[in-house]
Amino acid sequence: MVLTELIAGCKDIPDTKIETGPIAPEDVIATFDLEPGFKIELVASEPLVSDPVDMEIDEYGRMYVVEMHGYPLDKTGIGKIKMLSDVNGDGRMDKSAVFADQLILPFGIMRWKKGLLVADAPNMIYFEDTDGDSRADIRDTLLTGFAFSNAQMNAGNPIYGLDNWIYLTSESGGTYQIYKKEFGDLGSDIFFPGKPGTTRIPLENTGRTVRFRPDRHQLELTSGVTQFGHDFDVWGHHLLGDNSNHIYHEVMAAPYLKRNPDLLISTSTQTLTDHGSEVFSITRNPERQILSAEGVFTSACGNTAYTGGAFPAPFNENSTFVAEPVSNLVHVDGIKNKGASFVASRIGRERKEFLSSTDSWFRPVNMYVGPDGALYVVDYYRQIIEHPEWMSEEAIQAGGLYNGKDKGRIYRITPTSAPTAAWTKGLHLGDASNEALVKELANRNRWWRLHAQRLLVDRADQQVIPALVQMAKNPASAQGRLHALWTLEGMGVLTAEMIKMALQDAIAGIRENGIKLAELHISSSPELESALLHLHNDVDPKVRFQLLCTIGFFDTKETAGVRDKLLFENLQDNWVQIAALSAASSQTNSLLEVVIARYNPEQLAYASLVQRLASMIGSSGGIENIRHLIQNAAVANPEKVTWQPALLEGLSEGLIRRKNASSEFNQQQAILIKAYFEHSSPSVRKAALQLLKVIGLQDRSLTKAALKKALSAVQNRNLPDEQRVEAINFLSAANPVAHVEMLKKLIIPQEHSSVQLAALHTLSLIPENVVNQYVLQQWPVLTPEVKDAGINTFLTSPERVSILLDAIESGKIQKASINFLQGVQLMTQGDDKLRKRARSIFAHNDEQKVHKEYQKALQLQGNSVKGKIVFTQNCALCHQFKGENGNSFGPDLGTVSKWQPEGIMANILAPNLSIAANYELWVVELTSGESIQGIITSETPAAIQLKNVGGVEKMIPRSDIKSLNTLNISAMPAGLEKSISHQDMADLLAFLRQNN
C-alpha cells in the first residue's frame, strides 16, 4: 500500500485531534523532556502572571514581566507590565503588582535609568515609579513612528549592547491582507517626539533593526532585519533570527555599506546553521494551522546567547538558544568561528531538542539569562499561537483564539546541582559603590557585567576613571578589560593610549573591539591609523575583517596597500571581498586589472570578485570603458574564458541600475550576438545573453538573422541538448509570441526535460495565459519535474492563480501536486477572493468523510507489537518502516509517526484521497509497443526511471517513449478495510505512531 502526502510540511492532512486542554502548573514539569544534566523548575505561573512575552530582572532583584493579552486581535489596551516578587524566599514568585497598564501589544522590556523601557508599537515608552508604590507614575514616550503590524514584526525586545546603544527589533508593517485595516499601519518617520532638530529615520527606511541612545537623542538603523528575538555574543557580534531562519549573524554594519552605493549586495547577514531547519518535536496532539510546517522551524523567536557562566560545556558562552513555540520546544546550537562569521551546529542529544514538551499548549517565546546564570524560559501558554491572518476560516470560526489568555508560566533551567535562586531574596547592585561596580565588570556572568556597565555610564562619575583604567589592564579577566573599555567610551573619557593598548591585547575579541573603538576616535586621534595598520598580519580572521571594514574610511596609499593585501590573502572569505570593496575610495578599474592579471580559475572567489568589480563599473563607470570591457570579454579567446563570464554578468548587474543603458551600447549587440552563438564556452554564451537582455536588441537586421539561427537550432534534435536550450532562451529575449506553437511542441515527454523546462519558461513570459492553458491541456503527460515548474507558471498573477484554483477544484490538477511553499503562496494571496478559495481547498478536512464506520478504531487501544504483524502482512510488500521490514516501492512509513491517527487511517482506507506528488501511478507506452506501469522515481534530461510494485527499476530513454500518462490513482490498492478489522487498524496505527 502507498500512504500519501509524505512531503515534509504538507498540509493536506490537517491535525484533527481529541483536545486535551491545558495542564495545571503543578503538573506541567512532567511533560518536559530536558537535556540530561539540567533541571527545570517553575518560577512563576497564573494567576500571578499570564500571557508573558518578555522579562527583566533589575539590579535590585525585581522581576518585571511583559503581559501581552491583546494578541492576536484586541487593540483595546489590556497589556500590562507586572512586577513579581518572592515573599517567602523559596525561589518561586508568590506576589505580583501591576507596574504599568493600558498597553496595546507590549513586546519587550529593558531596565533603563531608574525605570523601564517598554516597546509598545508604535512607541518606545519609559516608565518609572518615583514614590515607591510599585506602580509607574511616569510615562514618557521616548521614540515613536514604528509600524504597527503582526506582533512578531513590531518594534520589540530592547537590549543593551556592549557599545552602550540600545537595540530594537523592528520590521516594516503592511504584511496583512485580511486584517490590513487593523494591523496594516506602515508607521511614519521614527523620531524623538518633542525633540525638534534630532535625528529622524524616514519611513521608507524603517524595515530594519534600530539602535538608539535616548540620553543623547541618537538614532540609527542597523543593516540587519530580525523578528522577535536577537542577542549579542560576549564580543558584541549581533545574532538575529526569523520564523524559518533561526539564527543568522549581522556581519556588515550599516556605516560600511553606506559609503559605496555602487557595491550591490543582497544581504548584510550570514545564515549560520549547518543542519538546516529541522526540529524534533514530541508534542502529543499538536495544534498546527494551515501555514505552519511540520518538523521544521516555522516560528523561531527569542534568540538568546548563553552568557551566564554557570552551564557546563558545550552549553556555555558559545551556545545560543532559540524558541520554537509552534513545535513546543527550545533548540540549542553551538557557535564556532568561521572566517568573518560563524557556523552554528547542533549540540546535545542526537535527534532531540534541549527542551521539548508533550503539551501542545507549551509556547516558549523568549528566554533570559538571569543573575544566577540560569536560563529563564518565558512560556506564553496558549492553545493557539498563530495569528488568524494565517489560519483557515474554519479554525477561526471554531473559536479558541484566546484560550489560555489567563495563563502563562516562567521556568528556570539550571545544571542539576545548582542551588535555589538567591536573587529572588533581593539584590543590592543598584546601591553598590562605583568601585564595586567596576569589579563586577569581570564577573563571569554577563548579566552582572552589563548592568554594572550601564550603571557606571549612567552615573558618569569621573572619580571612577582610575579604577576603570586599572580594570582595562586586568590580566586576569578579558571580559573585565573589554567592558572597562566600553564603559570608558560610554562615559566619553576613553583615550587613544587605551585604544592602542587594546589593539595589542592577547585576546582577539579585544583587538577586534579595539579597532571599533579606534574608528570612533580616528578623527580626533589620527595617529591611531598607524596603530591599526600594524594589525594587517593578525592571526585572527575577525580582527582582519574588522580592520578591512574600518580602514575603508581612509583614503591613503598605505591603507590601499593594506586593503589589497588583506583582500588577496583572504579572498576565499566572501565577506572579506565585500569589506574591501565597500571602501568609497576603491580604485575599481585598477583593481579589476590586478585581479584579472592574477586570476586563478581554481579559486572560485576570483570569479565573484571580478563580477562585483564589473557590477560597480557597470553602475557608474565610463561608457567607453564599459564598451571596451564588453569587447574584451565577448571575443573568443581561450586564455580569457576563465574570467569572461563573470565580467559580463557583473556588467549586466551594474547596467540594470543605469539609466538609458540600452541606447549607449548599440554597437556592442553584434559582438554579444556573435559570442552567444559562436563562443566555445557555455558560461560566456549564457552571460552574453544576459547582457543582451539588459541592453536590448535594437538592431532589427541583427535580430532577424539571430532569430533565424536560433529557430534552426531549436528544431534540430541532433544538436546537443544544451545548445537547443540556449537557442530557446534566445527566443525569450526576442519575440516568443511569434513562436508559441513551436514552443508548445517542445513540451512533450520525448524531449529532454531541460528542453521542456526552457520552453515552458519562455511561454510563461507571454503576458496572456497561453502557458497555463497548455499546461492544463498537457497535464496528464507532464513528468513530475515539469509539473512542478508548470505549477509555478500559475503563481505569477491573480488571473493565473484563479485558473489554477479552477483546475484544482474541478479535479484536473490534484491538490497534492502543489508543494508546501506553493500552497503557502496560494493561501496568502493579496486578493481576498483568491485567498479564501485557496484556504477552503487546502484546509479542507477530507478524511473526516472517509469510512465513518472505521472511526471506532480511533477509540480502541492499539498494540504496537501486534501492529507490526499487521504491517508485515499488509504493507511490507510495498513499504518499509524506518528503512527496514519491507520493500521500498512506496514511501517509508516511518515518516508518518507525527501524523494524527485520523489522517493516517483516511489514506489507508482511501488511497486516492490525496495522492502524494511523486507517487502517482504512470503508464508508459514504448515505441516497441510494450506498456509499463509504475512510479517515476527520478528523471534526467534524457531518461526517466520507473519502479514497479515489485521494486524493480527500469531506465527508459525519452526517445523510446511513445506516450506517457498519469492515471491519477494511487498505486496502493483500495479495499484494505476488507482484510483489516477495527482492532487491526488500531494496532497498525499504534505501530506507525509508536515514537510520537
C-alpha positions, 0 to 999 in steps of 0.5 A: 500500500502507498500512504500519501502526502509524505512531503515534509510540511504538507498540509493536506492532512490537517491535525484533527485531534481529541483536545486535551486542554491545558495542564495545571502548573503543578503538573506541567514539569512532567511533560518536559523532556530536558537535556540530561544534566539540567533541571527545570523548575517553575518560577512563576505561573497564573494567576500571578502572571499570564500571557508573558512575552518578555522579562527583566530582572533589575539590579535590585532583584525585581522581576518585571514581566511583559503581559501581552493579552491583546494578541492576536486581535484586541487593540483595546489596551489590556497589556500590562507590565507586572512586577513579581516578587518572592515573599517567602524566599523559596525561589518561586514568585508568590506576589505580583503588582501591576507596574504599568497598564493600558498597553496595546501589544507590549513586546519587550522590556529593558531596565533603563535609568531608574525605570523601564523601557517598554516597546509598545508599537508604535512607541518606545515608552519609559516608565518609572515609579518615583514614590515607591508604590510599585506602580509607574507614575511616569510615562514618557514616550521616548521614540515613536513612528514604528509600524504597527503590524503582526506582533512578531514584526513590531518594534520589540525586545530592547537590549543593551549592547556592549557599545552602550546603544540600545537595540530594537527589533523592528520590521516594516508593517503592511504584511496583512491582507485580511486584517490590513485595516487593523494591523496594516499601519506602515508607521511614519518617520521614527523620531524623538517626539518633542525633540525638534532638530534630532535625528529622524529615520524616514519611513521608507527606511524603517524595515530594519533593526534600530539602535538608539541612545535616548540620553543623547537623542541618537538614532540609527538603523542597523543593516540587519532585519530580525523578528522577535528575538536577537542577542549579542555574543560576549564580543558584541557580534549581533545574532538575529533570527526569523520564523524559518531562519533561526539564527543568522549573524549581522556581519556588515554594519550599516556605516560600511555599506553606506559609503559605496552605493555602487557595491550591490549586495543582497544581504548584510547577514550570514545564515549560520546553521549547518543542519538546516531547519529541522526540529524534533518535536514530541508534542502529543496532539499538536495544534498546527494551522494551515501555514505552519510546517511540520518538523521544521522551524516555522516560528523561531523567536527569542534568540538568546546567547548563553552568557551566564557562566554557570552551564557546563560545556558545550552549553556555555558562552558559545551556545545560543538558544532559540524558541520554537513555540509552534513545535513546543520546544527550545533548540540549542546550537553551538557557535564556532568561528568561521572566517568573518562569521560563524557556523552554528551546529547542533549540540546535545542529544542526537535527534532531540531538542534541549527542551521539548514538551508533550503539551501542545499548549507549551509556547516558549517565546523568549528566554533570559539569562538571569543573575544566577546564570540560569536560563529563564524560559518565558512560556506564553501558554496558549492553545493557539499561537498563530495569528488568524491572518494565517489560519483557515476560516474554519479554525477561526470560526471554531473559536479558541483564539484566546484560550489560555489568555489567563495563563502563562508560566516562567521556568528556570533551567539550571545544571542539576546541582545548582542551588535555589535562586538567591536573587529572588531574596533581593539584590543590592547592585543598584546601591553598590559603590562605583568601585564595586561596580567596576569589579563586577565588570569581570564577573563571569556572568554577563548579566552582572557585567552589563548592568554594572556597565550601564550603571557606571555610564549612567552615573558618569562619575569621573572619580571612577576613571582610575579604577576603570583604567586599572580594570582595562589592564586586568590580566586576569579577566578579558571580559573585565578589560573589554567592558572597562573599555566600553564603559570608558567610551560610554562615559566619553573619557576613553583615550587613544593610549587605551585604544592602542593598548587594546589593539595589542591585547592577547585576546582577539575579541579585544583587538577586534573591539579595539579597532571599533573603538579606534574608528570612533576616535580616528578623527580626533586621534589620527595617529591611531591609523598607524596603530591599526595598520600594524594589525594587517598580519593578525592571526585572527580572521575577525580582527582582519575583517574588522580592520578591512571594514574600518580602514575603508574610511581612509583614503591613503596609499598605505591603507590601499596597500593594506586593503589589497593585501588583506583582500588577496590573502583572504579572498576565499572569505566572501565577506572579506571581498565585500569589506574591501570593496565597500571602501568609497575610495576603491580604485575599481578599474585598477583593481579589476586589472590586478585581479584579472592579471592574477586570476586563478580559475581554481579559486572560485572567489576570483570569479565573484570578485571580478563580477562585483568589480564589473557590477560597480563599473557597470553602475557608474563607470565610463561608457567607453570603458564599459564598451571596451570591457564588453569587447574584451570579454565577448571575443573568443579567446581561450586564455580569457574564458576563465574570467569572461563570464563573470565580467559580463554578468557583473556588467549586466548587474551594474547596467540594470541600475543605469539609466538609458543603458540600452541606447549607449551600447548599440554597437556592442549587440553584434559582438554579444550576438556573435559570442552567444552563438559562436563562443566555445564556452557555455558560461560566456554564451549564457552571460552574453545573453544576459547582457543582451537582455539588459541592453536590448536588441535594437538592431532589427537586421541583427535580430532577424538573422539571430532569430533565424539561427536560433529557430534552426537550432531549436528544431534540430534534435541532433544538436546537443541538448544544451545548445537547443536550450540556449537557442530557446532562451534566445527566443525569450529575449526576442519575440516568443509570441511569434513562436508559441506553437513551436514552443508548445511542441517542445513540451512533450515527454520525448524531449529532454526535460531541460528542453521542456523546462526552457520552453515552458519558461519562455511561454510563461513570459507571454503576458496572456495565459497561453502557458497555463492553458497548455499546461492544463491541456498537457497535464496528464503527460507532464513528468513530475519535474515539469509539473512542478515548474508548470505549477509555478507558471500559475503563481505569477498573477491573480488571473493565473492563480484563479485558473489554477484554483479552477483546475484544482477544484474541478479535479484536473490538477490534484491538490497534492501536486502543489508543494508546501511553499506553493500552497503557502503562496496560494493561501496568502494571496493579496486578493481576498477572493483568491485567498479564501478559495485557496484556504477552503481547498487546502484546509479542507478536512477530507478524511473526516468523510472517509469510512465513518464506520472505521472511526471506532478504531480511533477509540480502541487501544492499539498494540504496537507489537501486534501492529507490526504483524499487521504491517508485515502482512499488509504493507511490507510488500510495498513499504518499509518502516524506518528503512527496514521490514519491507520493500521500498516501492512506496514511501517509508512509513516511518515518516508518518509517526507525527501524523494524527491517527485520523489522517493516517487511517483516511489514506489507508482506507482511501488511497486516492484521497490525496495522492502524494506528488511523486507517487502517482501511478504512470503508464508508459507506452514504448515505441516497441509497443510494450506498456509499463506501469509504475512510479517515476522515481527520478528523471534526467534530461534524457531518461526517466526511471520507473519502479514497479510494485515489485521494486524493480527499476527500469531506465527508459530513454525519452526517445523510446517513449511513445506516450506517457500518462498519469492515471491519477490513482494511487498505486496502493490498492483500495479495499484494505478495510476488507482484510483489516478489522477495527482492532487491526487498524488500531494496532497498525496505527499504534505501530506507525505512531509508536515514537510520537 
